[in-house]
Amino acid sequence: MKVRECEVKLSDGYTMNRLAQEMDIPEPTLRQKLKGVGFTHENRKWIFVGDDSVLDEDIENITTGANRNKKVLNSSPKTQKSSSNTQSLTNDEIKVLKDIIKEHKSLSVNSKKYELYDEITKVPQPSEDDDKIRRSYTMSKETVGRFEKFAKERRLPFQDLVELAIIQLLEKYQ
């Protein structure tokens, strides 16, 4: 049976159960196939809102599950209603939104990775005329080792990292 025939029968008052029995397929399978090609259930009626190009396909040839989503996204340029029926997006808009989300996630990871380099710019650079103070502190060998490895991997000067850490400590607790 063609998708167009299913649309006609459902609009003429057929129930999903009756149509499934007539086609000799399980009702949940038929429901998935019809939703996959663009049918929606609104106000106790099945309405076709998909792409007209699928109307001539045999319903038996429509795939369900993961393959169904790929087929719908590739074949239906018209809008599909969301589950809340308050807003419709085209498949192209959905793809663009997914790309934006991927880019945002990648930028978030990268921005955190490079955030330290921006923070280093907050460290004041003393001029030749400024007074400088040299201090010596004792720390555990493990902490110093981790700190040196951290600084070398990022190619950042020890003194700038120490001063940045002190600035952040004072901003947080002062």
C-alpha positions as CSV (number, residue, x, y, z in Angstrom):
1,M,0.0,0.0,0.0
2,K,1.2,3.5,-0.9
3,V,1.7,6.3,1.7
4,R,-0.9,8.3,-0.3
5,E,-3.5,5.5,0.2
6,C,-2.8,5.4,4.0
7,E,-3.3,9.2,4.1
8,V,-6.7,8.8,2.3
9,K,-7.9,6.0,4.5
10,L,-6.8,7.7,7.7
11,S,-8.6,10.9,6.6
12,D,-11.7,8.9,5.8
13,G,-12.0,7.7,9.4
14,Y,-9.9,4.5,9.5
15,T,-8.2,3.9,12.8
16,M,-4.5,3.1,13.0
17,N,-5.5,-0.4,14.3
18,R,-7.9,-1.1,11.4
19,L,-5.3,0.1,8.9
20,A,-2.6,-2.1,10.4
21,Q,-4.9,-5.1,10.4
22,E,-5.8,-4.5,6.7
23,M,-2.1,-4.3,5.8
24,D,-1.3,-7.3,8.1
25,I,1.5,-5.5,10.0
26,P,1.8,-4.6,13.7
27,E,0.2,-1.3,14.7
28,P,3.4,0.0,16.4
29,T,5.4,-0.7,13.3
30,L,2.8,1.1,11.0
31,R,2.7,4.0,13.5
32,Q,6.6,4.3,13.3
33,K,6.6,4.2,9.6
34,L,3.9,6.8,9.2
35,K,5.6,9.1,11.7
36,G,8.9,8.5,9.8
37,V,7.5,9.8,6.6
38,G,5.8,12.9,8.1
39,F,2.5,11.9,9.7
40,T,1.6,13.6,13.0
41,H,-1.2,12.8,15.4
42,E,-3.2,15.9,16.4
43,N,-6.6,16.2,17.9
44,R,-7.2,12.4,17.6
45,K,-6.5,12.6,13.8
46,W,-3.5,11.5,11.7
47,I,-2.4,14.4,9.5
48,F,0.3,14.2,6.8
49,V,2.8,17.2,7.2
50,G,5.8,15.6,5.4
51,D,7.3,15.9,1.9
52,D,4.9,15.1,-0.9
53,S,7.6,13.1,-2.7
54,V,7.1,10.2,-0.2
55,L,3.4,9.8,-1.0
56,D,4.1,7.4,-3.8
57,E,6.4,5.1,-1.8
58,D,5.2,1.8,-0.6
59,I,4.7,1.8,3.2
60,E,6.2,-1.7,3.4
61,N,9.5,-0.2,2.1
62,I,9.7,2.5,4.7
63,T,12.3,1.7,7.3
64,T,11.9,2.3,11.0
65,G,14.4,2.9,13.9
66,A,17.8,4.6,13.4
67,N,17.6,4.2,9.6
68,R,14.2,6.0,9.6
69,N,15.7,9.1,11.1
70,K,18.4,9.3,8.4
71,K,15.8,8.8,5.7
72,V,13.4,11.4,7.0
73,L,16.2,14.0,7.4
74,N,17.4,13.4,3.9
75,S,14.0,13.3,2.2
76,S,11.8,15.8,3.9
77,P,12.7,19.5,3.3
78,K,9.4,20.7,4.6
79,T,8.9,21.5,8.3
80,Q,8.3,18.9,10.9
81,K,6.3,19.7,14.0
82,S,8.0,19.4,17.3
83,S,6.4,17.3,20.0
84,S,5.0,20.4,21.7
85,N,3.6,21.6,18.3
86,T,4.6,25.2,19.2
87,Q,7.4,25.6,16.7
88,S,8.5,24.1,13.5
89,L,12.0,23.7,12.1
90,T,13.1,22.6,8.7
91,N,15.7,19.8,8.4
92,D,18.2,22.4,7.2
93,E,17.6,24.5,10.3
94,I,18.0,21.4,12.5
95,K,21.3,20.6,10.8
96,V,22.6,24.2,11.3
97,L,21.6,24.1,15.0
98,K,23.5,20.8,15.4
99,D,26.6,22.3,13.8
100,I,26.4,25.4,16.0
101,I,26.2,23.2,19.1
102,K,29.2,21.2,18.0
103,E,31.2,24.3,17.3
104,H,30.2,25.8,20.7
105,K,31.2,22.7,22.5
106,S,34.6,22.6,20.7
107,L,35.1,26.3,21.4
108,S,34.2,25.8,25.1
109,V,36.9,23.1,25.4
110,N,39.5,25.2,23.5
111,S,38.6,28.4,25.4
112,K,39.2,26.7,28.7
113,K,42.4,25.3,27.4
114,Y,43.7,28.8,26.4
115,E,42.0,30.8,29.2
116,L,45.3,30.8,31.2
117,Y,47.1,32.7,28.4
118,D,44.5,35.4,28.7
119,E,44.8,35.5,32.5
120,I,48.6,35.9,32.2
121,T,48.0,39.2,30.6
122,K,46.5,40.5,33.9
123,V,49.9,40.1,35.5
124,P,51.5,43.6,35.7
125,Q,54.8,43.9,34.1
126,P,57.1,46.0,36.2
127,S,59.2,48.7,34.4
128,E,62.9,49.3,35.2
129,D,62.0,52.1,37.6
130,D,59.5,50.0,39.7
131,D,60.6,48.5,42.9
132,K,60.8,44.7,42.7
133,I,60.9,42.4,45.7
134,R,62.5,39.0,45.6
135,R,61.1,36.3,48.0
136,S,62.1,32.8,48.7
137,Y,59.5,30.2,49.9
138,T,59.8,26.6,50.8
139,M,57.4,24.2,49.1
140,S,57.0,20.4,48.9
141,K,59.1,18.7,46.2
142,E,55.9,17.2,44.7
143,T,54.2,20.6,44.3
144,V,57.3,22.2,42.8
145,G,57.6,19.3,40.3
146,R,54.0,19.6,39.2
147,F,54.4,23.3,38.9
148,E,57.5,23.1,36.8
149,K,56.0,20.5,34.5
150,F,52.8,22.6,34.1
151,A,54.8,25.8,33.3
152,K,57.2,24.0,30.8
153,E,54.3,22.3,28.9
154,R,52.6,25.7,28.4
155,R,55.9,27.6,27.9
156,L,55.0,30.1,30.5
157,P,57.4,31.9,32.9
158,F,57.4,30.7,36.5
159,Q,57.3,34.2,38.0
160,D,54.2,35.2,35.9
161,L,52.4,32.0,37.0
162,V,53.2,32.6,40.6
163,E,52.2,36.2,40.5
164,L,48.9,35.3,38.7
165,A,48.2,32.7,41.4
166,I,48.7,35.2,44.1
167,I,46.5,37.8,42.3
168,Q,43.7,35.3,42.0
169,L,44.1,34.2,45.6
170,L,43.8,37.8,46.8
171,E,40.8,38.5,44.5
172,K,39.0,35.5,45.8
173,Y,39.8,35.7,49.5
174,Q,40.5,39.4,50.3
